[in-house]
Structures are given as C-alpha cells and as structure tokens.
Amino acid sequence: MATLHIKPVQSLDAPELALYLTLKRVEEHEQAGVLVATNAKVVQRLLASRFTVLSALLTPGWLEKLEPKLRARPEEITVYVAEQRLVETITGYKMHQGALAAARIPAAPTFERLLETAPRPLLLAAVEGIASAENLGAIVRSCAAFGVHFLMVGETCGSPFQRRAVSGSMGTIFEQPVVQVDSLVEKLSALRAQGVRCLAAHPRPGAKKLTAVDLRGDCCLVFGAEGPGLTPDALAACDDTVEIPMPSHMNSLNVASATAVFLYEACRQRGEGTAN
C-alpha cells in the first residue's frame, strides 16, 4: 500500500509544482527522465502500470475518485490538491477533467533483448522522422491495439514519452514495448540478417499493394513522416515497398492512419482478433 502525502495547493508559487509548471519544456522532462500524464484516463492507466508514480495534481473531486488506486500503489506518492481554476492556470488551457500525474520513465529494454524474447511470428513496427508527438502517440496506440511485439523509434523521431505523445497513446505507452534506437537503418539490417522481412510503407512506382503482400511471417513494417516519407537509406534497408490501395487522386494517408491500416491487415491475415 502506498503512503500518500496529500498537500493542498492554493498558489502557483509552490516550488513542488515545478514539474507541472514546465509542461511545454519537454526537453527538461526528458533529461530528468520523467513524464507527465495530463488526461484523466491516461492518469488511471498510469496508476495501473509498472511505472513509478512520483506525484499527482488533482482537483478534490478527482482525489476522491482516484484515492483507492493511489493507495494501492507500492511507492510513496505526493498528491497536490488544487481547485479546477488553479489547475487550469497551471496547465495554460481549459481542462474538463482536472487530473495530472508525474512518473519516472523506466529503463527501456534493449533491441537485442526484445528481439530475443518476442514470440514468433514477429510483428514489429518502426518509425523514422516522426516529429509530431500526437502522431507518434497514435502510432503507439495502434501498435498496442494490434499486438505489435515492439516498436522501434528511430533517431530522427521525437520521444514517445513527451506529454502530447503520452496523451496521444491514451496511456498505452505504459504497456506497449518501445525501444528508441541510435540507428534505425542498422537495426533494420540486423532484422533482415535474421530473416525478418522489412517492408517500407512508401507509395512509389513499383510498390506492392498491401492486400497482395503476405504478412503472416516475421516482418517489420516501417513508416516515415507523411510529407517526405522514408529516407533513401531507410528504403534501401528494407526488402520491399508497400502501399495502401486507394483512388489515384489520393497518394497518402496521415502516418498514424496508415500505421493502423497496415497493422490491421497484418492481424487480419494472421487471424488475430485481439492483440497479443
């Protein structure tokens, strides 16, 4: 059972609120190894996760709702309690929920460890050049929904633990295995060396149609940013390019939407109605 330290907050000057007052300074949070959940559903998923919860900032109503879950945690947690208007002043925007929480980002498993322990047939995903935290969070959510064994986040992407990415994932980042890699191209080459097909989601002349590609074996689906797509090096590191069949006047989808379509097709072919 957690030990709760409940502290009423009536002023923005409280030094304990520093983490919540810097929501827009994502680099500081990353350097400190912490994340902030700013959505009530995400906070609830955080409280059910293995992540170490550091503190929470709640309205009195949310304290009443979440206190049993907070007390069920194993660590000591400081809970700052503030009225809705003050919480909205802290976050800088109008909230309809009034629940935030901070947690420590755990050490990530290595690419090698994840590959060694993942069941077969493998279903992996990889992303390159995704700057939008919202898109990255939505990709994490799709990976969790469709049973991706782990997601590789390339060196040119933002962090999946940014506040907006965590919100975009609806808290699935707390369960979905994710590894941030120093060289996505090197990792794709390592997968191919072990017989894993790497398929680039990239519409271009000669690309195979998604519905005509066999996704039942070990495979890694690779996605790039909506505008530039995948880099030449990433494309060269893949076995084939694949595109979603669509009318000729359309040539792409938002990367988060495309990821969901690709992963759904992989699950459909594998006869999996639920995530692994």
Order of alpha helices (4+ residues) and beta strands (2+ residues): beta-alpha-alpha-beta-alpha-beta-alpha-beta-alpha-beta-alpha-beta-alpha-beta-alpha-beta-alpha-beta-beta-beta-alpha-beta-alpha
